[in-house]
């Protein structure tokens, strides 16, 4: 009866790195509209704790749920999936 539950994880893009140990990750989902049956994009921003991983602006990261770290932080960056391309 003491089996561990798999942590919820989301994938999104880093949109802000202005805080010290926190990044803002924008997660985009496609949801079917209940009346018109067309897919629409819905985005939501999450505050995520960085820890040892230091993502940059535009990186695609995977975040996983953790116990509440602060008032708004309930997620932690678990890995960087794709780094942002720097042009110029």
MOPAC internal coordinates of N, CA, C and O (Angstrom, degrees):
PM7 1SCF
backbone

  N    0.0000 0     0.00 0     0.00 0    0    0    0
  C    1.4437 1     0.00 0     0.00 0    1    0    0
  C    1.5237 1   112.72 1     0.00 0    2    1    0
  O    1.2310 1   120.06 1   174.41 1    3    2    1
  N    1.3064 1   117.50 1    -5.59 1    3    2    1
  C    1.4599 1   120.02 1   179.51 1    5    3    2
  C    1.5257 1   110.75 1  -102.32 1    6    5    3
  O    1.2310 1   120.78 1  -128.97 1    7    6    5
  N    1.3435 1   116.12 1    51.03 1    7    6    5
  C    1.4520 1   118.90 1   178.23 1    9    7    6
  C    1.5247 1   109.10 1   -87.88 1   10    9    7
  O    1.2310 1   120.72 1   -36.82 1   11   10    9
  N    1.3444 1   116.22 1   143.18 1   11   10    9
  C    1.4566 1   121.10 1  -177.67 1   13   11   10
  C    1.5151 1   110.01 1   -82.28 1   14   13   11
  O    1.2310 1   121.56 1   -39.73 1   15   14   13
  N    1.3136 1   114.63 1   140.27 1   15   14   13
  C    1.4506 1   121.25 1   178.03 1   17   15   14
  C    1.5220 1   109.08 1   -85.51 1   18   17   15
  O    1.2310 1   120.21 1   -39.82 1   19   18   17
  N    1.3058 1   117.20 1   140.18 1   19   18   17
  C    1.4618 1   120.63 1   178.11 1   21   19   18
  C    1.5269 1   109.27 1   -68.41 1   22   21   19
  O    1.2310 1   120.83 1   -45.24 1   23   22   21
  N    1.3273 1   116.02 1   134.76 1   23   22   21
  C    1.4567 1   120.26 1  -179.73 1   25   23   22
  C    1.5117 1   110.41 1   -71.86 1   26   25   23
  O    1.2310 1   121.41 1   -37.40 1   27   26   25
  N    1.3224 1   114.91 1   142.60 1   27   26   25
  C    1.4544 1   120.01 1   176.37 1   29   27   26
  C    1.5244 1   108.62 1   -70.55 1   30   29   27
  O    1.2310 1   120.10 1   -42.06 1   31   30   29
  N    1.3231 1   117.40 1   137.94 1   31   30   29
  C    1.4562 1   119.85 1   179.93 1   33   31   30
  C    1.5232 1   109.49 1  -134.73 1   34   33   31
  O    1.2310 1   121.07 1   -32.43 1   35   34   33
  N    1.3243 1   115.55 1   147.57 1   35   34   33
  C    1.4569 1   123.33 1   179.88 1   37   35   34
  C    1.5198 1   108.61 1  -133.24 1   38   37   35
  O    1.2310 1   120.65 1   -22.19 1   39   38   37
  N    1.3220 1   116.35 1   157.81 1   39   38   37
  C    1.4512 1   121.98 1   177.70 1   41   39   38
  C    1.5151 1   108.57 1  -121.07 1   42   41   39
  O    1.2310 1   120.93 1   -46.90 1   43   42   41
  N    1.3499 1   115.83 1   133.10 1   43   42   41
  C    1.4550 1   119.15 1  -179.13 1   45   43   42
  C    1.5112 1   112.14 1  -158.76 1   46   45   43
  O    1.2310 1   121.27 1     3.92 1   47   46   45
  N    1.3298 1   115.18 1  -176.08 1   47   46   45
  C    1.4570 1   122.45 1  -177.05 1   49   47   46
  C    1.5209 1   109.83 1  -109.37 1   50   49   47
  O    1.2310 1   120.54 1   -41.76 1   51   50   49
  N    1.3318 1   116.57 1   138.24 1   51   50   49
  C    1.4614 1   122.07 1   178.75 1   53   51   50
  C    1.5270 1   108.44 1   -75.13 1   54   53   51
  O    1.2310 1   120.58 1   -56.09 1   55   54   53
  N    1.3451 1   116.50 1   123.91 1   55   54   53
  C    1.4633 1   120.44 1  -178.69 1   57   55   54
  C    1.5241 1   112.72 1  -112.03 1   58   57   55
  O    1.2310 1   119.76 1   167.46 1   59   58   57
  N    1.3398 1   118.06 1   -12.54 1   59   58   57
  C    1.4610 1   120.43 1   178.61 1   61   59   58
  C    1.5238 1   110.00 1  -152.75 1   62   61   59
  O    1.2310 1   121.29 1   -45.03 1   63   62   61
  N    1.3463 1   115.14 1   134.97 1   63   62   61
  C    1.4714 1   120.86 1   177.05 1   65   63   62
  C    1.5278 1   109.55 1  -128.91 1   66   65   63
  O    1.2310 1   119.83 1  -150.19 1   67   66   65
  N    1.3137 1   117.94 1    29.81 1   67   66   65
  C    1.4610 1   122.15 1  -173.39 1   69   67   66
  C    1.5278 1   113.51 1   -79.13 1   70   69   67
  O    1.2310 1   119.71 1   164.17 1   71   70   69
  N    1.3403 1   118.15 1   -15.83 1   71   70   69
  C    1.4541 1   121.01 1   179.47 1   73   71   70
  C    1.5257 1   109.90 1   -93.35 1   74   73   71
  O    1.2310 1   120.47 1   -13.27 1   75   74   73
  N    1.3364 1   116.71 1   166.73 1   75   74   73
  C    1.4652 1   119.97 1  -173.34 1   77   75   74
  C    1.5205 1   114.00 1   -72.74 1   78   77   75
  O    1.2310 1   119.22 1   122.41 1   79   78   77
  N    1.3082 1   119.09 1   -57.59 1   79   78   77
  C    1.4571 1   121.85 1  -177.35 1   81   79   78
  C    1.5177 1   112.01 1  -115.51 1   82   81   79
  O    1.2310 1   120.47 1  -158.69 1   83   82   81
  N    1.3264 1   116.71 1    21.31 1   83   82   81
  C    1.4509 1   122.17 1  -175.34 1   85   83   82
  C    1.5193 1   110.47 1  -133.82 1   86   85   83
  O    1.2310 1   120.36 1   -37.80 1   87   86   85
  N    1.3214 1   116.91 1   142.20 1   87   86   85
  C    1.4600 1   122.35 1   171.35 1   89   87   86
  C    1.5244 1   107.86 1  -126.12 1   90   89   87
  O    1.2310 1   121.09 1   -22.18 1   91   90   89
  N    1.3227 1   115.52 1   157.82 1   91   90   89
  C    1.4603 1   121.22 1   175.92 1   93   91   90
  C    1.5217 1   106.70 1  -105.43 1   94   93   91
  O    1.2310 1   120.88 1   -54.99 1   95   94   93
  N    1.3355 1   115.93 1   125.01 1   95   94   93
  C    1.4571 1   122.18 1  -177.19 1   97   95   94
  C    1.5233 1   108.47 1  -115.17 1   98   97   95
  O    1.2310 1   120.68 1   -52.22 1   99   98   97
  N    1.3455 1   116.30 1   127.78 1   99   98   97
  C    1.4576 1   121.71 1   177.95 1  101   99   98
  C    1.5211 1   108.76 1   -98.83 1  102  101   99
  O    1.2310 1   120.93 1   -59.42 1  103  102  101
  N    1.3347 1   115.82 1   120.58 1  103  102  101
  C    1.4632 1   122.21 1  -179.39 1  105  103  102
  C    1.5267 1   107.67 1  -107.65 1  106  105  103
  O    1.2310 1   120.94 1   -54.28 1  107  106  105
  N    1.3326 1   115.81 1   125.72 1  107  106  105
  C    1.4648 1   121.70 1  -179.18 1  109  107  106
  C    1.5248 1   108.83 1  -107.29 1  110  109  107
  O    1.2310 1   120.79 1   -51.12 1  111  110  109
  N    1.3397 1   116.09 1   128.88 1  111  110  109
  C    1.4595 1   121.90 1   177.73 1  113  111  110
  C    1.5216 1   108.92 1  -120.58 1  114  113  111
  O    1.2310 1   120.40 1   -29.77 1  115  114  113
  N    1.3303 1   116.84 1   150.23 1  115  114  113
  C    1.4619 1   121.20 1   174.06 1  117  115  114
  C    1.5195 1   107.38 1  -105.31 1  118  117  115
  O    1.2310 1   120.81 1   -55.35 1  119  118  117
  N    1.3388 1   116.06 1   124.65 1  119  118  117
  C    1.4485 1   122.43 1  -176.51 1  121  119  118
  C    1.5246 1   108.71 1  -126.40 1  122  121  119
  O    1.2310 1   120.63 1   -42.00 1  123  122  121
  N    1.3066 1   116.40 1   138.00 1  123  122  121
  C    1.4600 1   120.13 1   178.40 1  125  123  122
  C    1.5292 1   109.52 1   -77.07 1  126  125  123
  O    1.2310 1   120.50 1   -49.70 1  127  126  125
  N    1.3257 1   116.64 1   130.30 1  127  126  125
  C    1.4636 1   121.97 1   179.53 1  129  127  126
  C    1.5324 1   108.62 1   -68.12 1  130  129  127
  O    1.2310 1   119.96 1   -46.94 1  131  130  129
  N    1.3351 1   117.69 1   133.06 1  131  130  129
  C    1.4630 1   119.40 1  -173.90 1  133  131  130
  C    1.5281 1   114.42 1   -64.76 1  134  133  131
  O    1.2310 1   119.60 1   148.86 1  135  134  133
  N    1.3197 1   118.36 1   -31.14 1  135  134  133
  C    1.4591 1   121.04 1  -177.46 1  137  135  134
  C    1.5275 1   112.41 1   -96.39 1  138  137  135
  O    1.2310 1   120.69 1   132.35 1  139  138  137
  N    1.3396 1   116.29 1   -47.65 1  139  138  137
  C    1.4589 1   120.43 1  -172.72 1  141  139  138
  C    1.5228 1   114.00 1   -90.82 1  142  141  139
  O    1.2310 1   119.59 1   171.31 1  143  142  141
  N    1.3338 1   118.39 1    -8.69 1  143  142  141
  C    1.4607 1   124.59 1   176.15 1  145  143  142
  C    1.5265 1   113.91 1    59.91 1  146  145  143
  O    1.2310 1   120.04 1  -159.61 1  147  146  145
  N    1.3119 1   117.53 1    20.39 1  147  146  145
  C    1.4620 1   120.88 1   174.59 1  149  147  146
  C    1.5283 1   107.77 1   -99.60 1  150  149  147
  O    1.2310 1   120.60 1   -28.78 1  151  150  149
  N    1.3342 1   116.45 1   151.22 1  151  150  149
  C    1.4532 1   120.73 1   178.41 1  153  151  150
  C    1.5207 1   109.62 1   -82.43 1  154  153  151
  O    1.2310 1   120.94 1   -48.44 1  155  154  153
  N    1.3308 1   115.81 1   131.56 1  155  154  153
  C    1.4561 1   121.76 1   177.48 1  157  155  154
  C    1.5273 1   108.54 1  -122.09 1  158  157  155
  O    1.2310 1   121.05 1   -28.44 1  159  158  157
  N    1.3257 1   115.59 1   151.56 1  159  158  157
  C    1.4628 1   120.63 1   179.54 1  161  159  158
  C    1.5177 1   109.58 1   -91.24 1  162  161  159
  O    1.2310 1   120.96 1   -49.32 1  163  162  161
  N    1.3109 1   115.76 1   130.68 1  163  162  161
  C    1.4546 1   122.06 1   176.26 1  165  163  162
  C    1.5232 1   106.75 1  -122.35 1  166  165  163
  O    1.2310 1   120.42 1   -52.69 1  167  166  165
  N    1.3349 1   116.80 1   127.31 1  167  166  165
  C    1.4590 1   118.57 1   178.99 1  169  167  166
  C    1.5215 1   110.20 1  -117.24 1  170  169  167
  O    1.2310 1   121.84 1   -27.89 1  171  170  169
  N    1.3266 1   114.09 1   152.11 1  171  170  169
  C    1.4582 1   121.80 1   178.50 1  173  171  170
  C    1.5095 1   107.99 1  -143.02 1  174  173  171
  O    1.2310 1   120.88 1   -36.91 1  175  174  173
  N    1.3297 1   115.92 1   143.09 1  175  174  173
  C    1.4655 1   120.66 1  -179.79 1  177  175  174
  C    1.5195 1   109.94 1  -102.97 1  178  177  175
  O    1.2310 1   121.10 1   -41.96 1  179  178  177
  N    1.3280 1   115.49 1   138.04 1  179  178  177
  C    1.4627 1   122.59 1   179.98 1  181  179  178
  C    1.5236 1   108.83 1  -123.86 1  182  181  179
  O    1.2310 1   120.57 1   -39.76 1  183  182  181
  N    1.3323 1   116.51 1   140.24 1  183  182  181
  C    1.4559 1   121.76 1   171.48 1  185  183  182
  C    1.5240 1   106.77 1   -86.65 1  186  185  183
  O    1.2310 1   120.53 1   -52.05 1  187  186  185
  N    1.3376 1   116.60 1   127.95 1  187  186  185
  C    1.4649 1   120.33 1  -177.07 1  189  187  186
  C    1.5206 1   110.07 1  -128.77 1  190  189  187
  O    1.2310 1   120.84 1   -41.40 1  191  190  189
  N    1.3258 1   116.00 1   138.60 1  191  190  189
  C    1.4602 1   123.59 1   178.05 1  193  191  190
  C    1.5206 1   108.75 1   -77.84 1  194  193  191
  O    1.2310 1   120.28 1   -43.70 1  195  194  193
  N    1.3509 1   117.07 1   136.30 1  195  194  193
  C    1.4616 1   119.43 1  -176.29 1  197  195  194
  C    1.5240 1   112.64 1   -91.19 1  198  197  195
  O    1.2310 1   119.22 1   138.55 1  199  198  197
  N    1.3189 1   119.10 1   -41.45 1  199  198  197
  C    1.4603 1   120.33 1  -178.14 1  201  199  198
  C    1.5150 1   110.64 1    66.93 1  202  201  199
  O    1.2310 1   120.13 1    55.23 1  203  202  201
  N    1.3416 1   117.35 1  -124.77 1  203  202  201
  C    1.4606 1   121.88 1  -178.45 1  205  203  202
  C    1.5190 1   112.59 1   -84.53 1  206  205  203
  O    1.2310 1   120.32 1   157.78 1  207  206  205
  N    1.3395 1   116.99 1   -22.22 1  207  206  205
  C    1.4669 1   121.38 1  -178.96 1  209  207  206
  C    1.5295 1   108.90 1   -82.83 1  210  209  207
  O    1.2310 1   120.44 1   -47.61 1  211  210  209
  N    1.3404 1   116.76 1   132.39 1  211  210  209
  C    1.4625 1   121.61 1  -179.36 1  213  211  210
  C    1.5274 1   110.51 1  -118.06 1  214  213  211
  O    1.2310 1   119.49 1   -93.00 1  215  214  213
  N    1.3384 1   118.58 1    87.00 1  215  214  213
  C    1.4634 1   119.71 1   178.00 1  217  215  214
  C    1.5267 1   111.48 1   -76.27 1  218  217  215
  O    1.2310 1   121.32 1   -22.61 1  219  218  217
  N    1.3331 1   115.09 1   157.39 1  219  218  217
  C    1.4584 1   121.50 1   178.03 1  221  219  218
  C    1.5198 1   109.43 1  -109.61 1  222  221  219
  O    1.2310 1   120.82 1    -7.98 1  223  222  221
  N    1.3375 1   116.03 1   172.02 1  223  222  221
  C    1.4601 1   121.27 1   177.79 1  225  223  222
  C    1.5217 1   110.09 1   -58.59 1  226  225  223
  O    1.2310 1   120.33 1   -45.39 1  227  226  225
  N    1.3164 1   116.98 1   134.61 1  227  226  225
  C    1.4524 1   121.33 1   176.14 1  229  227  226
  C    1.5112 1   115.35 1    87.88 1  230  229  227
  O    1.2310 1   119.58 1   171.10 1  231  230  229
  N    1.3309 1   118.40 1    -8.90 1  231  230  229
  C    1.4622 1   120.81 1   178.35 1  233  231  230
  C    1.5301 1   110.16 1   -68.34 1  234  233  231
  O    1.2310 1   121.04 1   -33.99 1  235  234  233
  N    1.3237 1   115.62 1   146.01 1  235  234  233
  C    1.4553 1   120.73 1   171.91 1  237  235  234
  C    1.5193 1   107.35 1   -94.04 1  238  237  235
  O    1.2310 1   120.72 1   -57.02 1  239  238  237
  N    1.3378 1   116.22 1   122.98 1  239  238  237
  C    1.4624 1   121.04 1  -174.80 1  241  239  238
  C    1.5209 1   110.76 1  -126.66 1  242  241  239
  O    1.2310 1   121.54 1   -19.88 1  243  242  241
  N    1.3317 1   114.66 1   160.12 1  243  242  241
  C    1.4546 1   121.81 1   173.96 1  245  243  242
  C    1.5231 1   106.94 1  -107.67 1  246  245  243
  O    1.2310 1   120.42 1   -52.83 1  247  246  245
  N    1.3370 1   116.80 1   127.17 1  247  246  245
  C    1.4636 1   120.36 1   178.87 1  249  247  246
  C    1.5247 1   108.49 1  -115.36 1  250  249  247
  O    1.2310 1   120.94 1   -33.41 1  251  250  249
  N    1.3188 1   115.81 1   146.59 1  251  250  249
  C    1.4562 1   120.40 1   179.25 1  253  251  250
  C    1.5250 1   109.23 1  -127.38 1  254  253  251
  O    1.2310 1   121.02 1   -29.07 1  255  254  253
  N    1.3250 1   115.66 1   150.93 1  255  254  253
  C    1.4601 1   120.50 1  -176.83 1  257  255  254
  C    1.5255 1   110.38 1   -74.82 1  258  257  255
  O    1.2310 1   121.17 1   -37.32 1  259  258  257
  N    1.3309 1   115.36 1   142.68 1  259  258  257
  C    1.4621 1   122.70 1   176.81 1  261  259  258
  C    1.5320 1   107.98 1  -137.29 1  262  261  259
  O    1.2310 1   121.13 1    -5.06 1  263  262  261
  N    1.3106 1   115.44 1   174.94 1  263  262  261
  C    1.4609 1   118.27 1   176.36 1  265  263  262
  C    1.5296 1   108.34 1   -63.94 1  266  265  263
  O    1.2310 1   119.05 1   -23.41 1  267  266  265
  N    1.3191 1   119.42 1   156.59 1  267  266  265
  C    1.4660 1   120.88 1  -177.94 1  269  267  266
  C    1.5247 1   112.20 1   -58.12 1  270  269  267
  O    1.2310 1   120.77 1   -54.10 1  271  270  269
  N    1.3411 1   116.14 1   125.90 1  271  270  269
  C    1.4593 1   122.34 1   179.19 1  273  271  270
  C    1.5267 1   109.84 1   -93.36 1  274  273  271
  O    1.2310 1   120.55 1   142.99 1  275  274  273
  N    1.3267 1   116.55 1   -37.01 1  275  274  273
  C    1.4586 1   121.96 1   176.57 1  277  275  274
  C    1.5246 1   107.52 1  -149.43 1  278  277  275
  O    1.2310 1   120.42 1    14.73 1  279  278  277
  N    1.3206 1   116.80 1  -165.27 1  279  278  277
  C    1.4557 1   120.87 1  -177.44 1  281  279  278
  C    1.5331 1   112.36 1   -60.09 1  282  281  279
  O    1.2310 1   120.59 1   138.89 1  283  282  281
  N    1.3185 1   116.48 1   -41.11 1  283  282  281
  C    1.4641 1   120.45 1  -175.74 1  285  283  282
  C    1.5240 1   114.46 1  -111.25 1  286  285  283
  O    1.2310 1   119.37 1   168.81 1  287  286  285
  N    1.3349 1   118.81 1   -11.19 1  287  286  285
  C    1.4669 1   121.38 1  -175.33 1  289  287  286
  C    1.5251 1   111.36 1   -95.11 1  290  289  287
  O    1.2310 1   121.05 1   -65.63 1  291  290  289
  N    1.3407 1   115.60 1   114.37 1  291  290  289
  C    1.4604 1   121.71 1   176.48 1  293  291  290
  C    1.5240 1   110.32 1  -130.50 1  294  293  291
  O    1.2310 1   120.45 1  -168.33 1  295  294  293
  N    1.3408 1   116.74 1    11.67 1  295  294  293
  C    1.4554 1   122.64 1  -176.62 1  297  295  294
  C    1.5185 1   109.82 1  -131.25 1  298  297  295
  O    1.2310 1   120.73 1   -23.79 1  299  298  297
  N    1.3353 1   116.20 1   156.21 1  299  298  297
  C    1.4573 1   121.94 1   178.38 1  301  299  298
  C    1.5278 1   108.66 1  -136.59 1  302  301  299
  O    1.2310 1   120.74 1   -40.51 1  303  302  301
  N    1.3417 1   116.19 1   139.49 1  303  302  301
  C    1.4610 1   120.40 1   177.99 1  305  303  302
  C    1.5239 1   107.59 1   -72.36 1  306  305  303
  O    1.2310 1   120.65 1   -59.47 1  307  306  305
  N    1.3434 1   116.36 1   120.53 1  307  306  305
  C    1.4624 1   119.57 1  -178.05 1  309  307  306
  C    1.5252 1   112.20 1   -97.11 1  310  309  307
  O    1.2310 1   120.10 1   147.13 1  311  310  309
  N    1.3415 1   117.42 1   -32.87 1  311  310  309
  C    1.4614 1   119.19 1   177.62 1  313  311  310
  C    1.5192 1   110.28 1  -162.23 1  314  313  311
  O    1.2310 1   121.49 1   -23.07 1  315  314  313
  N    1.3336 1   114.76 1   156.93 1  315  314  313
  C    1.4636 1   121.42 1   174.43 1  317  315  314
  C    1.5240 1   106.12 1   -96.65 1  318  317  315
  O    1.2310 1   120.43 1   -61.93 1  319  318  317
  N    1.3235 1   116.79 1   118.07 1  319  318  317
  C    1.4516 1   120.89 1  -178.26 1  321  319  318
  C    1.5142 1   111.23 1   -82.16 1  322  321  319
  O    1.2310 1   120.56 1   132.41 1  323  322  321
  N    1.3457 1   116.53 1   -47.59 1  323  322  321
  C    1.4519 1   120.60 1  -179.39 1  325  323  322
  C    1.5246 1   109.11 1  -143.85 1  326  325  323
  O    1.2310 1   120.87 1   -47.80 1  327  326  325
  N    1.3216 1   115.93 1   132.20 1  327  326  325
  C    1.4551 1   120.21 1   178.76 1  329  327  326
  C    1.5206 1   110.15 1   -83.21 1  330  329  327
  O    1.2310 1   120.92 1   -28.44 1  331  330  329
  N    1.3254 1   115.85 1   151.56 1  331  330  329
  C    1.4484 1   121.34 1  -178.94 1  333  331  330
  C    1.5201 1   110.56 1   -72.79 1  334  333  331
  O    1.2310 1   120.75 1   -35.65 1  335  334  333
  N    1.3208 1   116.18 1   144.35 1  335  334  333
  C    1.4532 1   120.72 1   177.01 1  337  335  334
  C    1.5167 1   108.62 1   -85.91 1  338  337  335
  O    1.2310 1   120.38 1   -49.99 1  339  338  337
  N    1.3328 1   116.87 1   130.01 1  339  338  337
  C    1.4543 1   122.55 1   179.33 1  341  339  338
  C    1.5217 1   107.26 1   -97.95 1  342  341  339
  O    1.2310 1   120.93 1   -61.49 1  343  342  341
  N    1.3293 1   115.83 1   118.51 1  343  342  341
  C    1.4641 1   121.21 1  -178.73 1  345  343  342
  C    1.5170 1   108.69 1  -104.57 1  346  345  343
  O    1.2310 1   120.76 1   -51.23 1  347  346  345
  N    1.3324 1   116.15 1   128.77 1  347  346  345
  C    1.4589 1   120.76 1   175.26 1  349  347  346
  C    1.4587 1   115.71 1    94.62 1  350  349  347
  O    1.2310 1   120.10 1   180.00 1  351  350  349

